[in-house]
Amino acid sequence: MRKKDNLRISNEDEVTDGYGILRVMNNRLVYTNPSNEGGREVGATIAINNTISFLELGYVGDTNYQLTTALEGISIFQEAYKDSIAFSKDGHADIISEDNSSGIYKLTSPKKLTKTYLSSKEVELYSVEKTEYVINYLYERVNLKEIGDIVLGYDKTYNKDRNSFSYTPAWYVKYNDRYVSFKKLKEMIDKGERL
């Protein structure tokens, strides 16, 4: 274990200051503070304010995020991109904060990458399903009370060979307080899987 000032580096994937632990897990950074676990559940407003205060310490850099889910003790922020929001299966586009009366005890965010370049291509008019199709499909097959939002967002993918991100337009549906791609939701419905 190496020590630098108050930081202890136990291996290449973990750093601690004696209170919080920062770990690299795949494409994500996971901050945990074991001393904050076990507190009383806090309301959504307190959780949001605590998360924003925590993120202002420098976790987000130059990337803009938008609050998408606020539950008791859990806040989820999605990366904002071109007047919409970005999603990533690999964890490159959202921040999830878990909070209680003792403070934030777990925060999962995208791993910061250096020397990356953002690029997007214009999408053909019919490359994304038409709005009417998405709405009609959902109307016919889903309990609309479970839908909170429908947004044309972006899938954010990382190209390891070029060390760059790309953004592809895609429909997302906020179903049961969580955003899921319309494509995935449609696949589940068509297969008869439980939502």
MORAHU-V127783 format. One record per residue. RES is the residue in one letter. PSI is psi in whole degrees, -180 to 180 (999 if undefined). Layout:
res = <RES RES>
psi = <PSI PSI>
//
This chain:
res = <M R K K D N L R I S N E D E V T D G Y G I L R V M N N R L V Y T N P S N E G G R E V G A T I A I N N T I S F L E L G Y V G D T N Y Q L T T A L E G I S I F Q E A Y K D S I A F S K D G H A D I I S E D N S S G I Y K L T S P K K L T K T Y L S S K E V E L Y S V E K T E Y V I N Y L Y E R V N L K E I G D I V L G Y D K T Y N K D R N S F S Y T P A W Y V K Y N D R Y V S F K K L K E M I D K G E R L>
psi = <125 153 132 116 -122 0 139 128 109 -32 -175 -19 7 136 141 152 12 -15 -64 159 132 120 148 124 104 -118 13 153 132 115 130 146 94 -30 -16 -6 149 5 175 149 141 158 166 -41 -44 -43 -43 -49 -42 -40 -45 -44 -41 -45 -28 -11 -5 12 -29 -12 -133 2 136 142 153 135 127 -26 131 108 175 114 -2 130 136 128 135 149 134 135 125 57 22 -160 151 149 150 127 -26 2 21 -4 4 155 127 124 133 128 153 -170 -17 -15 -173 126 -15 132 124 127 166 145 136 132 143 159 47 153 133 135 144 146 149 140 139 154 -36 18 -23 143 145 149 -44 -40 -46 -49 -46 -42 -48 -41 -40 -23 -6 148 109 -20 -20 -6 124 -20 151 126 142 102 -157 136 126 120 148 129 105 -40 -38 -3 52 164 154 152 128 126 140 147 140 142 129 102 124 47 13 138 134 144 144 -38 -47 -43 -44 -43 -44 -44 -45 -29 -6 19 154 135 999>
//
